[in-house]
């Protein structure tokens, strides 16, 4: 499991913190937390709040950058089921990847990166992998937007 120590000092470096919202749905969950490189893998530091009917949420602010994280649902560590990007961890599981953009413009460019491009000349779908931008939260966690994980 990678620990991105650069983010430990991000707040002290004068970087603008970006609001993010974690959301999760499980009608049977009793507790839901999020743990990752942004909180030293301490799930108790980011406990999600229940809004009823199995819906859970947590708002926080993070420095721009990339983070690894897992949801901890009733004590069981799991990757975010809606995260489009994960990496293997040393425990045989997967960690979700969270990209926090430094600006709304970068977030919109990152959103566009995941869209297929249509080539009007040949009516083919072309991959958008060649686009580059500061990445946004690929887990459907978006800056200044409410969305679900």
C-alpha positions as CSV (number, residue, x, y, z in Angstrom):
1,X,0.0,0.0,0.0
2,X,1.5,3.3,-1.0
3,X,1.5,6.1,1.6
4,X,1.8,9.5,-0.1
5,X,3.8,11.4,2.5
6,X,3.8,14.5,0.3
7,X,0.2,15.2,1.5
8,X,1.2,15.1,5.1
9,X,2.6,18.6,4.8
10,X,0.2,19.9,2.1
11,X,-1.8,22.1,4.4
12,X,1.4,23.7,5.7
13,X,2.6,24.4,2.2
14,X,-0.2,26.9,1.7
15,X,-2.1,24.8,-0.8
16,X,-5.8,25.5,-1.3
17,X,-7.9,22.7,0.2
18,X,-10.6,21.3,-2.0
19,X,-14.0,20.2,-0.6
20,X,-14.9,16.6,-1.3
21,X,-17.9,14.6,-0.3
22,X,-17.8,10.8,0.2
23,X,-21.1,9.0,-0.2
24,X,-22.0,5.3,0.2
25,X,-25.2,3.3,0.2
26,X,-25.9,0.1,2.2
27,X,-29.2,-0.6,3.8
28,X,-27.6,-3.0,6.3
29,X,-24.5,-1.1,7.3
30,X,-24.2,0.0,11.0
31,X,-21.0,2.0,10.6
32,X,-19.1,3.3,7.6
33,X,-15.7,5.0,7.6
34,X,-13.2,6.0,5.0
35,X,-9.5,5.5,5.5
36,X,-6.6,6.4,3.2
37,X,-3.4,8.1,2.6
38,X,-5.1,11.4,3.5
39,X,-5.8,10.3,7.1
40,X,-2.9,7.9,7.7
41,X,-5.2,4.9,7.2
42,X,-7.1,5.7,10.4
43,X,-10.8,4.9,9.7
44,X,-12.0,6.5,13.0
45,X,-10.7,9.8,11.7
46,X,-13.4,9.9,8.9
47,X,-16.6,8.4,10.1
48,X,-19.5,8.8,7.6
49,X,-22.8,10.2,8.9
50,X,-26.0,8.3,8.3
51,X,-28.7,10.2,6.6
52,X,-31.2,7.3,6.9
53,X,-32.3,4.6,4.6
54,X,-28.8,3.2,4.3
55,X,-27.3,6.4,2.9
56,X,-23.9,7.6,4.4
57,X,-21.9,10.7,3.8
58,X,-18.9,12.6,4.9
59,X,-17.7,16.0,3.8
60,X,-14.0,16.9,4.2
61,X,-11.3,19.1,2.5
62,X,-8.2,17.7,0.9
63,X,-5.1,19.2,-0.8
64,X,-4.9,18.7,-4.5
65,X,-3.2,15.4,-5.4
66,X,-3.8,11.7,-5.7
67,X,-4.8,9.5,-2.7
68,X,-5.5,5.8,-2.1
69,X,-8.4,4.9,0.2
70,X,-10.8,2.2,1.3
71,X,-14.3,2.2,2.8
72,X,-14.6,0.4,6.1
73,X,-18.1,-0.9,6.4
74,X,-18.9,-2.6,9.7
75,X,-15.2,-3.2,10.2
76,X,-14.7,-4.8,6.8
77,X,-12.2,-3.0,4.5
78,X,-13.3,-2.7,0.9
79,X,-12.6,-0.6,-2.2
80,X,-15.2,1.9,-3.2
81,X,-17.6,-0.1,-5.5
82,X,-18.0,2.9,-7.8
83,X,-14.4,3.9,-8.1
84,X,-13.2,3.6,-11.7
85,X,-9.6,3.2,-10.7
86,X,-8.1,0.9,-8.1
87,X,-4.7,-0.5,-7.3
88,X,-3.6,-3.7,-5.5
89,X,-2.6,-3.4,-1.9
90,X,-0.2,-5.6,0.0
91,X,-3.0,-7.4,1.8
92,X,-4.4,-9.0,-1.3
93,X,-7.2,-6.5,-1.7
94,X,-7.7,-3.3,-3.7
95,X,-7.5,0.3,-2.8
96,X,-9.5,2.9,-4.6
97,X,-7.8,5.9,-6.2
98,X,-9.0,9.5,-5.5
99,X,-7.7,12.4,-7.6
100,X,-8.4,15.9,-6.2
101,X,-8.1,18.7,-8.8
102,X,-6.6,22.0,-7.9
103,X,-9.3,24.0,-9.6
104,X,-12.8,23.6,-11.1
105,X,-11.2,24.0,-14.6
106,X,-8.9,21.1,-14.0
107,X,-11.8,19.1,-12.6
108,X,-13.8,19.6,-15.8
109,X,-10.8,18.7,-18.0
110,X,-10.4,15.5,-15.9
111,X,-14.1,14.7,-16.3
112,X,-13.7,15.1,-20.1
113,X,-10.7,12.7,-20.0
114,X,-13.0,9.8,-19.1
115,X,-15.5,10.5,-21.9
116,X,-15.1,8.7,-25.2
117,X,-14.5,11.0,-28.2
118,X,-16.5,10.6,-31.3
119,X,-14.6,10.9,-34.6
120,X,-17.3,12.5,-36.8
121,X,-15.3,11.8,-40.0
122,X,-15.5,8.0,-39.5
123,X,-18.2,7.7,-36.9
124,X,-15.9,5.7,-34.7
125,X,-15.5,6.1,-31.0
126,X,-11.9,7.1,-30.1
127,X,-10.4,6.7,-26.6
128,X,-9.8,9.9,-24.7
129,X,-6.6,8.5,-23.1
130,X,-4.4,11.0,-24.8
131,X,-6.0,14.0,-23.0
132,X,-4.0,15.3,-20.1
133,X,-5.2,17.4,-17.2
134,X,-4.8,17.6,-13.5
135,X,-7.0,14.7,-12.5
136,X,-10.3,15.1,-10.6
137,X,-11.9,12.6,-8.2
138,X,-12.6,9.6,-10.5
139,X,-14.7,8.0,-7.8
140,X,-17.6,10.2,-8.5
141,X,-16.4,12.5,-5.7
142,X,-16.2,15.8,-7.4
143,X,-15.1,19.2,-6.1
144,X,-17.9,21.5,-5.3
145,X,-20.5,19.0,-6.5
146,X,-22.6,16.5,-4.7
147,X,-22.3,13.0,-6.1
148,X,-22.3,9.4,-5.0
149,X,-19.4,7.0,-4.5
